[in-house]
Amino acid sequence: MSDNAKIGVLLVGLGFLFLFLGMLLFFDPGLLAIGNILFLAGFPFIIGFSRAVAFFNPLQPRAKVRAIVCFFAGVALVLLRWGFLGIVVELIGLVEMMAPLLPIVLSSLRSLPVVGAFFSLPVIGTVFDRLAGSKAKRPPV
């Protein structure tokens, strides 16, 4: 791991810590703002500046403009001291941005030894099949 990636992991980890503490303390706007700033500062260090710009670029043809606008509107709301509403809007944007990765994540979870058995239970497995679509079918037992 490069030094930049180590710095990025540290910044993102501190960002998540401050976001978590901000939510625990009844959506304290100061802690949420620090968490957002640290997360946004660490993200380019992890994946690289050009990839981060490409990830958040709404002008690309396959971009999720609504998701990007929701995410940054949520960050702006948090910075304007509307903590709860900002976090909700941010989460909506993050879920929409990460939706294409959901089948990959779910199939990876199913391949884990202990967790995979839990996600392959009948009721939970059918919910996961609906969420993941056809890309993350159950592995053979």
C-alpha positions as CSV (number, residue, x, y, z in Angstrom):
1,M,0.0,0.0,0.0
2,S,1.4,3.4,-1.0
3,D,1.9,6.2,1.5
4,N,-1.0,8.2,-0.2
5,A,-3.3,5.2,0.3
6,K,-2.3,5.0,4.0
7,I,-3.1,8.7,4.4
8,G,-6.4,8.2,2.7
9,V,-7.4,5.3,4.8
10,L,-6.5,7.3,7.9
11,L,-8.6,10.3,6.7
12,V,-11.6,8.2,5.7
13,G,-11.4,6.2,8.9
14,L,-11.3,9.4,11.0
15,G,-14.2,10.7,8.8
16,F,-16.3,7.7,9.6
17,L,-15.4,8.0,13.3
18,F,-16.5,11.6,13.4
19,L,-19.7,10.9,11.4
20,F,-20.5,8.0,13.8
21,L,-19.9,10.2,16.9
22,G,-21.9,13.0,15.3
23,M,-24.9,10.6,14.8
24,L,-24.5,9.3,18.4
25,L,-24.6,12.8,19.8
26,F,-28.0,13.5,18.2
27,F,-26.7,14.7,14.8
28,D,-24.2,17.2,16.1
29,P,-23.6,19.5,13.1
30,G,-19.9,20.2,14.0
31,L,-18.9,16.6,14.2
32,L,-20.9,15.7,11.1
33,A,-19.2,18.5,9.1
34,I,-15.7,17.4,10.3
35,G,-16.6,13.8,9.3
36,N,-17.7,14.8,5.8
37,I,-14.7,17.0,5.2
38,L,-12.3,14.2,6.3
39,F,-14.1,11.6,4.2
40,L,-14.1,13.8,1.1
41,A,-10.4,14.7,1.7
42,G,-9.4,11.0,2.2
43,F,-11.3,9.5,-0.7
44,P,-9.0,10.9,-3.5
45,F,-6.0,9.7,-1.6
46,I,-7.3,6.1,-1.7
47,I,-8.4,5.8,-5.3
48,G,-6.3,8.6,-6.9
49,F,-7.3,12.2,-7.7
50,S,-8.2,11.5,-11.4
51,R,-10.4,8.5,-10.5
52,A,-12.1,10.5,-7.8
53,V,-12.9,13.3,-10.2
54,A,-14.2,10.7,-12.7
55,F,-16.3,9.1,-10.0
56,F,-18.0,12.4,-9.1
57,N,-18.2,13.8,-12.6
58,P,-21.8,14.4,-13.6
59,L,-20.9,15.1,-17.2
60,Q,-19.9,11.5,-18.1
61,P,-22.5,9.7,-20.2
62,R,-23.1,6.9,-17.6
63,A,-23.0,9.2,-14.6
64,K,-25.7,9.2,-12.0
65,V,-26.4,12.9,-11.9
66,R,-29.2,12.6,-9.3
67,A,-27.0,10.6,-7.0
68,I,-24.1,13.0,-7.2
69,V,-26.4,16.0,-6.7
70,C,-28.0,14.3,-3.7
71,F,-24.7,13.4,-2.1
72,F,-23.2,16.9,-2.4
73,A,-26.5,18.6,-1.4
74,G,-26.4,16.4,1.7
75,V,-22.8,17.6,2.4
76,A,-23.9,21.2,1.9
77,L,-26.9,20.7,4.2
78,V,-24.6,19.3,6.9
79,L,-22.2,22.2,6.5
80,L,-25.2,24.6,6.8
81,R,-26.0,22.9,10.2
82,W,-29.0,20.8,9.0
83,G,-27.4,17.6,10.3
84,F,-30.2,15.0,10.2
85,L,-31.6,16.1,6.8
86,G,-28.1,16.3,5.3
87,I,-27.2,12.8,6.4
88,V,-30.5,11.4,5.0
89,V,-29.9,13.1,1.6
90,E,-26.3,12.0,1.6
91,L,-27.3,8.4,2.2
92,I,-29.8,8.5,-0.6
93,G,-27.1,9.7,-2.9
94,L,-24.6,7.1,-1.7
95,V,-27.1,4.3,-2.2
96,E,-27.9,5.5,-5.7
97,M,-24.1,5.8,-6.5
98,M,-23.3,2.4,-5.1
99,A,-26.4,0.5,-6.5
100,P,-24.4,-1.0,-9.5
101,L,-22.0,-2.6,-7.0
102,L,-24.8,-4.2,-4.9
103,P,-24.8,-7.5,-6.8
104,I,-21.1,-7.9,-6.5
105,V,-21.1,-7.1,-2.7
106,L,-24.0,-9.5,-2.1
107,S,-22.4,-12.4,-4.0
108,S,-19.1,-11.7,-2.1
109,L,-21.0,-11.9,1.2
110,R,-22.5,-15.2,0.2
111,S,-19.1,-16.7,-0.5
112,L,-17.8,-16.0,3.0
113,P,-17.7,-19.1,5.3
114,V,-19.8,-18.0,8.3
115,V,-21.7,-15.1,6.9
116,G,-22.6,-16.8,3.7
117,A,-24.6,-19.5,5.5
118,F,-26.6,-16.8,7.1
119,F,-27.3,-15.0,3.8
120,S,-28.3,-18.3,2.2
121,L,-31.2,-19.0,4.7
122,P,-34.5,-19.3,2.9
123,V,-36.1,-16.0,3.8
124,I,-33.0,-13.9,3.8
125,G,-31.8,-15.6,0.6
126,T,-34.9,-14.7,-1.3
127,V,-34.6,-11.1,-0.2
128,F,-31.0,-11.0,-1.3
129,D,-31.9,-12.6,-4.6
130,R,-34.4,-9.8,-5.3
131,L,-31.9,-7.1,-4.2
132,A,-29.0,-8.5,-6.2
133,G,-30.9,-9.5,-9.4
134,S,-29.7,-12.3,-11.5
135,K,-25.9,-11.6,-11.0
136,A,-25.6,-12.8,-7.5
137,K,-27.2,-16.2,-7.4
138,R,-26.6,-18.6,-4.6
139,P,-23.3,-20.5,-4.8
140,P,-23.6,-24.3,-5.1
141,V,-23.6,-26.1,-1.7
